[in-house]
Amino acid sequence: MTRALSHGDPLEGLPSRSKIAELILGGHPPRDTYVGWQSYRSRRGLLIPAPAISPQQWRMTPESRRADYDLFRHLTNANLPLQDTPMHDKVGRLIRRRLRGNMMKQDDPTRAGVMVSGWGNYGKTASVCSTAAVFEDHWLQMHSYLKPGTLPGTRDIHAPVVYVSTPVTASPKSLCSSILGFFRAERRKSATSPELVRQVADSLHDHGVKAMILDDVSRLRMHRADDQDVLDLIRAFMSLDVTLILTAVNIPGIGLLRESKWNRRTGQWEMPPLESTRIHGLEITQTEHRFELIELDRFRYTTPKQIQAFVNHLDGIERHLRLLNAKRGMLTEGTMPEYLMRRTGGVVGLLGRLIEDGAQEAMDSGREVLDEDLLDEIVLRREEMTDAPDEPSSPPPAPAARRTSGAKRRPRNTVFDDQGPRAAEDRTG
């Protein structure tokens, strides 16, 4: 028989094996449904890390309890917390400002929206969803968890935030179906586009929707007629007292806005003048006017402020990890910050993946610590390690027109060419 732990058991707060299994195998409903979104909103950030114990305490723990603790450590190390990085804060401030301003409007028929752009693994969806979930928490508390103006006896669910993933093959009908699918609303297969749009408008109003997240709008391609109709529909939704938040990879490069250029000095996307300006006097398109574009950046490692922000982020990760031989400064001291920046290019998603995989390897190998030698064994795909460009790549210059085969190249005039010192001596001799 294994002896019971003493009163000072360092694992006293460790969940039971069945609870750990439930946390791992329970799964989560899709976030693009009301049930899934509420599950995300209510459960985000609730995972309590495994207790931190010393190697001696671990060896003194009964074997069965030790296995439970190791399993919970794996769960802890695989769920790094979302931290308040400078990039996350920048996105959060803009969304909160836009939501607050739109809520206060009385007579404006159109609500301005937000576009969040960035490259892969930059944390766009995580930042937007986290900010929207906090907004919903505050909105529900402010209205005692009841829809403002609701009638007694009604049963409509109150959904201040709607999360929708843009359909792979987008069309006005498929987008409307995705929005209605969030509420699991019934819809007739024979319904026309105007009927679906009206049903969506009624649903957004009846459920008290204040913000709608449209994720992965980079699936839209403006050369397709259906996708152009979807963009028109998105703009129409802005007149429904709903703040639209769109996320996508490289929004300036996919045609939702005019082709733009990244200004390194101002740190903003700049739109060149339209050709139609010469004729119609229009300075900006309707989409540009209604949305504010923000670029989600990666960590930089140039100025002292940028370096400190990256080190602070590593410190937050280090405090969350559970490795028996981990020491304070494991990720923040020596050459480790420079190493992690070099491996991941400062991309939040790649950094998290590298550390999570490294923690698994550290536990499986028994080393129980992260260092450069161990992390060298973790392979990131080459394209993931490539630094994202600071601006969209410009198309190659058009090739020069070929000369016709019959045209002869005119010889260059060599009268004023310098022939060198030997030629000069020949002339003077």
Secondary structure, 3 states (H helix, E strand, C coil): CCCCCCCCCCCCCCCCHHHHHHHHHCCCCCCCCHHHHHHHHHHCCCCCCCCCCCHHHHHHCCHHHHHHHHHHHHHHHCCCCCCCCHHHHHHHHHHHHHHHHHHHCCCCCCCCEEEEEECCCCCHHHHHHHHHHHHHHHHHHHCCCCCCCCCCCCCCCCCCEEEEECCCCCCHHHHHHHHHHHCCCCCCCCCCHHHHHHHHHHHHHHCCCCEEEEECHHHCCCCCHHHHHHHHHHHHHCCCCCEEEEEEECHHHCCCCCCCEEECCCCEEECCCCCCHHHHCCCCCHHHHHEEEEECCCCCCCCHHHHHHHHHHHHHHHHHCCCCCCCCCCCCCCCHHHHHHHHHCCCHHHHHHHHHHHHHHHHHHCCCCCCHHHHCCCCCCHHHHCCCCCCCCCCCCCCCCCCCCCCCCCCCCCCCCCCCHHHHHHHHC
